């Protein structure tokens, strides 16, 4: 249970980009993620990472991904880091977050 909770906590994103339409143009605006969505995204990303792997039973793939997330590695953590990098790259548009 402790490893599972720590893995989900490690995968939770703090910030994400959302599309905002301003004056006929769409901008990717970085916004904070609320707690319920953080947990939902973390669990969803872990399950997507597990489903993308082929050739082994689901319980083994899930245990491997949870251990990888616990160690801050794996596909779900890569997705989180990619989301944070995208938000950082678009921080010039943060003033559109209202």
Backbone torsions as a table, in degrees:
resi	resn	phi	psi	omega
1	UNK	NA	-43.4	-179.0
2	UNK	-63.7	-39.8	178.8
3	UNK	-66.5	-41.3	178.7
4	UNK	-61.3	-48.5	-178.9
5	UNK	-63.5	-40.5	178.8
6	UNK	-67.2	-38.4	178.8
7	UNK	-64.1	-45.5	178.5
8	UNK	-64.3	-39.4	179.0
9	UNK	-63.2	-38.1	179.4
10	UNK	-68.4	-32.1	-175.3
11	UNK	-85.4	-16.9	-177.1
12	UNK	-59.0	127.7	176.2
13	UNK	-84.5	143.2	179.0
14	UNK	-94.4	-25.4	-176.3
15	UNK	-144.2	146.4	178.3
16	UNK	-142.6	167.9	176.1
17	UNK	-103.4	140.6	176.9
18	UNK	-129.7	144.9	179.4
19	UNK	-76.0	133.3	177.6
20	UNK	-131.5	127.3	-179.5
21	UNK	-94.9	119.3	-179.1
22	UNK	-132.5	117.1	175.0
23	UNK	59.1	39.0	177.9
24	UNK	85.6	-4.1	178.6
25	UNK	-118.4	145.7	176.9
26	UNK	-100.5	131.8	179.4
27	UNK	-118.7	144.9	172.4
28	UNK	-88.9	103.4	-173.3
29	UNK	-101.2	124.6	176.5
30	UNK	-72.2	133.4	-179.8
31	UNK	-138.6	152.0	176.3
32	UNK	-71.9	151.8	-178.7
33	UNK	-105.3	131.7	178.8
34	UNK	-74.8	165.6	-171.4
35	UNK	-60.5	-42.4	-178.1
36	UNK	-64.4	-41.6	179.0
37	UNK	-70.0	-34.6	176.3
38	UNK	-57.3	-49.6	-178.5
39	UNK	-65.8	-41.9	179.6
40	UNK	-61.2	-46.5	179.5
41	UNK	-64.8	-40.5	-178.7
42	UNK	-61.7	-48.3	-179.4
43	UNK	-66.3	-41.1	178.9
44	UNK	-61.0	-43.9	-179.4
45	UNK	-66.9	-36.9	177.3
46	UNK	-64.1	-45.7	-179.7
47	UNK	-66.2	-37.9	177.1
48	UNK	-63.7	-40.4	178.6
49	UNK	-63.2	-39.2	179.8
50	UNK	-68.5	-42.4	-178.4
51	UNK	-67.5	-27.1	180.0
52	UNK	-72.9	-24.6	178.4
53	UNK	-79.5	140.3	-176.8
54	UNK	-119.2	159.5	167.7
55	UNK	93.8	-1.8	-179.7
56	UNK	-135.0	160.9	177.4
57	UNK	-62.9	149.2	-175.0
58	UNK	-58.4	-41.7	-176.3
59	UNK	-65.7	-32.7	178.2
60	UNK	-73.7	-40.6	178.1
61	UNK	-64.5	-40.5	179.8
62	UNK	-65.1	-43.6	179.6
63	UNK	-64.5	-39.5	178.3
64	UNK	-64.5	-42.4	-179.4
65	UNK	-68.2	-38.6	177.9
66	UNK	-65.0	-40.2	177.2
67	UNK	-67.0	-38.4	177.6
68	UNK	-64.3	-42.4	178.5
69	UNK	-66.0	-35.6	176.8
70	UNK	-61.7	-36.9	178.9
71	UNK	-88.2	7.2	-179.1
72	UNK	61.7	45.3	177.0
73	UNK	-133.5	-176.9	172.0
74	UNK	93.0	175.0	-174.3
75	UNK	-68.2	-37.7	-179.8
76	UNK	-66.5	-39.1	177.3
77	UNK	-68.7	-35.4	176.2
78	UNK	-62.2	-39.6	178.6
79	UNK	-64.2	-42.2	177.9
80	UNK	-62.3	-46.5	-179.7
81	UNK	-63.4	-38.1	177.7
82	UNK	-64.2	-40.7	177.8
83	UNK	-63.8	-42.8	179.3
84	UNK	-67.1	-37.9	178.0
85	UNK	-64.7	-40.5	178.9
86	UNK	-64.2	-41.1	178.5
87	UNK	-64.9	-38.9	179.3
88	UNK	-67.2	-37.9	179.9
89	UNK	-68.1	-27.2	-177.2
90	UNK	-104.6	19.9	-177.1
91	UNK	-68.4	-12.7	175.8
92	UNK	-65.8	-23.2	-179.4
93	UNK	-96.1	11.2	-176.8
94	UNK	-63.4	-23.8	-179.5
95	UNK	-70.5	-9.9	175.4
96	UNK	-83.5	-5.9	-178.2
97	UNK	-80.5	95.1	177.0
98	UNK	-135.5	NA	NA
